[in-house]
Amino acid sequence: MPAQRDYYEVLAVARDASAGDIKKAYRKIALKNHPDRNPGDENAIELFKEASEAYDVLSDNSKRSRYDQFGHAGVSGSGGGNGGFQDVGDIFSAFGDIFENFGFGGGSASGGRTRGRRGSSLQASAEIDLTEAATGCTRELHIARHESCDTCDGSGARPGSKSTTCSTCGGHGQVIQAQGMFRVQTTCPACRGEGKSVSNPCVDCSGSGRTMQDVVREVKIPAGIDNGMQLCLRGEGEAGTKGAGRGDLYVDIEVKAHALFERDGMDLMCRVPVTYSQAVLGAELEIPTLNGPYHFTLASGTQPGSVTRLRGKGMPDPRSGRRVGDLLVEIQVEVPRETSGRQEELLRELAEIEETAVMPERKSFFGQVKEFFSGNEEDEP
């Protein structure tokens, strides 16, 4: 299966192209390859679908942002192409207004009649830990959504009966209304643009053509994804009406906080505590990484707060999967709250060698009180 082309390449626009430039580029390519201009040309139809998929993503700020971050993985989590469009009719349903001013109806592929409405998009969430974010993982999502009614196959009509042509619009899905000197074409209020009406509705879906069902879907979460990012499973939202395409399913990703690592983009930060003597004399340490323990040499004379960068031991890039992030090791010198007698003795000797003023040896509280009342307390300088 050939790899999907870059959406910016498909529309021949720059990555910083404006919304107007993107629409203009899509309209040019779509009109050139429109099925009405190229009857029977499968290659033109594929180019038409490809351009529509690219426009569907790049014309939506949210989808475009995810695509810029993750590439195709961010906007087609189910792996399907064509932007979630099941056929050319779905494209006309979504973008038909673009072609109407050029002599093409919004549903030319279906005899000029407007199809049912495309399904709504849904939203879900998935929680993962940092290790899963680093390697990629899968999650099962349990969602409730409208599915095409099995009883009537989504037609809305009771089995054995058929839908009839809408008498208001004559099956065109559009009506002409006169407003003063102007004539305005609007969606038919009787059939809601579907061109057909149901006189004997299905008892299971009450004529809507859809029923609510619980479904389970698996989402593949790419390595390198960060907290707050969103994935899109194309065509996994609500079913459309009267056979129209499905909506999308947006999945918000929540990455749980880690006990050892803090994340900053593709980099990770790990704060490693060491003793004063280790910082002064140096030491051989084992520090944690996402891939297991790492042998780390602490140089003698390391200063508190110093940071060492370990290349390639951070997070991967969600677009390429390559581990481009680094692990930043920050050294924290721990000061003990209490010391043993021998430790205090050695530290005082060190203070004398360094000619450093330190607090005098501690006396017990009651000993200090006794000296205070007996008048034997030494005069302060």
Secondary structure, 3 states (H helix, E strand, C coil): CCCCCCHHHHHCCCCCCCHHHHHHHHHHHHHHCCCCCCCCCHHHHHHHHHHHHHHHHHCCHHHHHHHHHHHHHHCCCCCCCHHHCCCHHHHHHHHHHHHHCCCCCCCHHHCCCCCCCCCCCEEEEEEECHHHHHHCEEEEEEEEEEEECCCCCCCCECCCCCCEECCCCCCCCEEEEEECCEEEEEECCCCCCCCEECCCECCCCCCCCEEEEEEEEEEEECCCCCCCCEEEECCCCCCCCCCCCCCCEEEEEEECCCCCCEEECCEEEEEEEECHHHHHHCEEEEEEECCEEEEEEECCCCCCCCEEEECCCCCECCCCCCECCCEEEEEEECCCCCCCHHHHHHHHHHHHHHCCCCCCCCCCHHHHHHHHHHCCCCCCC
